[in-house]
Amino acid sequence: MIGKDPIRDFGEKKLIEMIIKKSESFQTDDKNFLRSHIGDDAGIVAIGNKYLVLSSDMLIEKHHFPKEMTYYQRGFKSVTSNLSDIAGMGAYPIGILISLALPKNLCINEFNDLMNGILEACSFYNSPLIGGDTNEGDELVISGTGIGVSDDENVLMQYGFKNGDLIAISGEIGLSSIGFEILNQGLEKTKKRLIDEGLSSKFIDKSVSKILSPIAKVNEGLLLKESNMITSATDITDGLSAELHQLHNSSNKYSKKSENLGFLIYEDKIPSIAIIKKIAIFLDKDYQDLIFNFGEDFELLFTINSNKFNEFKDYFKDEEYYIIGEVNQSNKIQLSLSNGEIEDIKLKGYEHFK
């Protein structure tokens, strides 16, 4: 019977779909329900003439923190993870709540380092710590709630793109997965081996830093929203393949299905693709897995109105971004390889419970 099936047979995204459907079934004609939205990077609630943008993210020691990550870095990442969702909506962060499950054998110096990381991240993002809770746990668990605000309802959503729009990312992707694999295979020996093979020490260090000290693209999200040239956006935390599928699913839900919108990503337009392919060989990994299926890049994935691209280039000229593809009417999510072949991009991003 389906009621007896374990949740591992469903996976995180299916469970979220079930939660959203159940929530919608309880909605009434009350104006608070009509002026709210669930199912995007963050929830949206209308408060007067402003919109609160709320995100929640839970980080568990054995799943989210490499053993090489200091307690300071763990604290900083917990804030980054929550505010990345706020960035994906183009909202301005105004505060964060952090709840902690702490092992009772955690030493006080480790606790102090953890809190220093949390508080310095709050200062970095100009988003104060305004509350939370503490409890005892078998391992470190950090659960945050990011709070953002938008002056109008035109927050960046995961739908709204049109045929011909350009697909862009706010920075290099795949580096966090490379950094993770380098740590997993032993930092010093793997770094030495890669350098001996002629790979850049700077690129290796950048990849390791990406996994240990990620940064949310909050300012970039604000700029994208204010430009009025962006037709959809999301942050990349579960892998580029998962985020592309999420945009596609959202479009099918909220846009005209007759448009049959799809995505075509060009492999040669992915930043540092040649280096990633070379590193993948030495790490004994599939380069497409490194680029599409790991997650935790904390970059922004967004679509640009192609008719406004020249204007966008001038507006965003001081910021890093890469055009990696375009919206078409294939109703598919595909990758154009360097050799000219086209293949489907499968949904393989990281998913809890699977």
N, C-alpha and C positions, 0 to 999 in steps of 0.2 A: 504493500500500500504506500502511496506517495507520502502519507503523513508520517511514516516510519523511516523515510529516506534520510540519511545523514546530510547535514548542510554542506559537506565536502562535495556532494554530487551536484550542488547548485553553484557554489562559488559566491564571492563577495558581490559581484555586479548583479547577479540574479536576485540575491537577497535584498539589495538596495532597490531594485525594481519593484519587488514585492512590498517593501516599506512604503514607497511612493504611491503605489496603487491603493494600499490600505489607507494612507493619509488622505488621498483625494476622495475616497469613499465617505470619509467623515466630514468633508467640507460642507458648509451650509451657505446660505445667502448672506451671512454676516460679512460686513465690509472688510473686516480683518482677514478673513479667508480670501476674499476676492482680490485683496491688495497684497498678497503674499505669493511666494513661488518656492517650490522645492524641486531638487533634482539637477541643479547646475553645480558649478564649483562650490558655491555657497548659497545659503538660503537668503531670501529677500523679504523684508517686512516693511510696509509703509508706516512711517510715524510722522503724522502731520504732512508737511511738504517735503520731507526728506525720506530716504530709504536706508534702513539698516541692512547691512550685509554681514551675515553670520556664518562662520565656518567652524568645524570641529574636527580634530585629528588626534588619534591616539598612537603613541609610539611605545613599542614593547621591546625590552632589552634584546631578547634573542632574535627578533625579526628586523630591527631597525638600526641597531648600533653595532658596527664592527668592533671587535675587541681592541683595535688600535685607537678607537675614538676616545678622547679624554672626556671626563665628566663635564668640563666646560663646553666642549664641542657638542655633547649630547643636549645640554641645556639650550645652547644657541640654536641647534637644529630643531628643537621642539617648537620654538617661536617661528622660525623660518617656515616650517612645514605648514603651520596654520595660516600664516600671513601670505603664503604663496597662493592659497585659494582666494584670498581677498584681492591679491594682485590680478588673478585671472579674471576677476569681475570688473577691474578698473576702478575699484573703490579706494577710499582713503582710510587707512587703519587708524582707529582711535583707542584701542585697548585690547587686552588679552587676559583671559583667565587660565590659570594653570593648576591642574590637580595632579598630585604625585602619589604613587604607590611606592613605598620605600622599603627595601629589605632591612630588617632590624640590625643586621651586621654591617650595614653601610657605615664607613667611618666618617667622622664629622668633617674632615678635610675634603673628602669626596663630595659630601653634601654642599659644602661651601663653594666648591668649584662648579657644581651643578647650578646652584643659584646665581653665581656670578655670570655663567653663560646665559642663563635666562634673562637676567636683568640687563646685561650689556646688549643682548639682542633687542630687548625692548627699547633701549636707548638708541640703538642703531636704526631701528625702523620707526622711531618716534611714536611708539605705541605702548603706553605704560601697562605694567602689571597691575590689574585692578581687583584681583581676587582669585579664589580657587579653593582647594581642599588638600589635605594630606591623610594618608592611610598606610597601613602596613601591608606589604605584599611579598610574595616569594621572589620576585625580581623587580627591577626598576620599570615602572610604567609612568609615562608622562602623557597626560590627556589635556589638550588645550582647546580653548574656544576663542577664535579670533573675531574681533568686532570691527567692522568698517562702516563707512557712511558714504552715501552718494547724494548730491544735491538735487538730482533728478532721476527719473526712472530709466534713463538710457544707460544702464550698466551693461557691460559686455556679457553677452550670453553665448551659449554654445550653439546657437542656431541663428539664422538670418543671412547666411552667405548666399550668393547667387552665381549662376553660371558665368564663368570668365573671371571670377575673383581670384586673386593671387594668394597662395598659401605661404606663410612666413613663420620663422621662429626667431626668438629674441637673442639667441646665442648658440654656441656649439652644443650638439647633443652627442650622447654616447660616451662622454668623458667619465661620467660617474660609474658606468658599468666597467670601463677600463680600469678605473681606480680601484673598484671593488675587487676585480680579478687580480690585479697586481698585489693588493693586500692579501688576498686569499692564497696566492701562490708564494707569498713571502716577499715582503717589501724590498729588502736590501738585495737579495740574490736576484730577484726578478728585474729590479731596476738596473742592476749591473749588466744582466744578460741583454736587456733591451738596448742599453747604451752601447754595448759591445757590437750589437747588430746595426748600429748607426742611427738609432732613433734618438730624437731630441730629449735631453734631460728636462728641458723646460716643459715640453708637452706631457711628459710622465708626471712631473711634479704638479702640473695643473690638473691632471686627471685625479691624482690622489687627493688633492685639495678639494676637488669637486665633490667627492664622496664624504670626506671628513668635515668640511666646512662649507656647506652649501649656502647660497644666498638667494632669497626670494626677489623677484623682479618687480617690486612694489612701485618704484618710480616709473618704470617703463609701462606698467599697466595703467597708471594714471595718465601718462602721455598718450597712450593709445586711445583711451576713452575720450580724452579731451579733443582729439584730432577730428572726431566725427567722420573718419574714413574707414573704420574697422567694422566689418560685418559680422564677426563672431570671434570668440577667443576662449581659451582654457589654459590652465597651467599643466606642464608635463611632469607628472609624478608617477604615473603607472606605466610609462613607456609610450613612445610616439605612436606605435600601432594602436594601443588601447585608446589613446586620446583622439586619434583620427576616427576610430569606430564610434567613440562617444559623440563626437560632433555630427557624424553621419546619422546616428540613431536619433539625436536630438532634432536634427533637421527633418527627418521623416515624421517625427511626432508633431512638430509645431509648424512646419511649412507645407506647401502644396506637394503632395506625393507625386503628382503628375510631372513635376520637374525632373525627376529621376537624377538628382544631383549626386555627383561622385567626386573623388579626388584622384589626381595623378601626381605622384611625387617623382622628381628626377634625381636619380642616384648621384649624378655628377654635380648637382647643386648642393648636396649635403656638405657642410664645411668639414675640411680635413679628412675627406673620404679616403684619399690615398694612404694617409698615415694610419687611419683606423683599420683599413684592410691589411696593412703590413703588420700592425700590432696584433690583430686577430690571429694571424698565422702563428706568431711566436707564443701567443697565449693559448693556442689550440682551441679557439672559439670561432663560431660563425659570426662574421662581421655584421650581418644583418641583425642577429640577436643583440649584439652590443649597441647597435643604433636604435632599434625599434622596440626591444622587448624587456629592457631592464627597468627603466624608470628612475625616479629621483634626480632627474636633470634639473628640476625647478626652473626651467625656462618657460616662456609663453609660446603657445601655438595660436596663430591668429590668421584671419583672412582679411584681405585688403580690397576695397572697391577698386577694380582695375582702372576705372575712368578717372580715379583720383590719385593714381600712383605717382605721377610726376610731382604733384603737390605733396604727397606723403614723403617722397625722398627729400624734399627741402625741409619739411617739418621735422623729420626724424634723422637728419643728417649727422647729428652728433651722437647717435645711439647705435649700438650694435644690432644688426638684424640680417637675416638671410632669407631670400625668396627661394623656396625649395619645390614649389609645385603650383598647381592651378586647380580650380574647381571646374568640372565638366558635367556632362549629362550622361555619364556611363552607368550611374547607379552602383559603381564599384569603387573600391579603394585599392589603387594599384601603384606599382613601382616600375618606372622606366629604367632599366639597367643600362650600364655603360655600353654594353654591346648592342643596344637597341631593342632587346627583348622586353616584353612587358609581362609582369606577373602580379598576382593578387597579394596584397599585404594582409596576412592572416592576423586574427586577434590572438596575440600571445603575450600581451603585457602581464606584469606581475598582478596576481590576484590572491587575496587571502582565502583560506579554507581549502583551496584546491590542492 
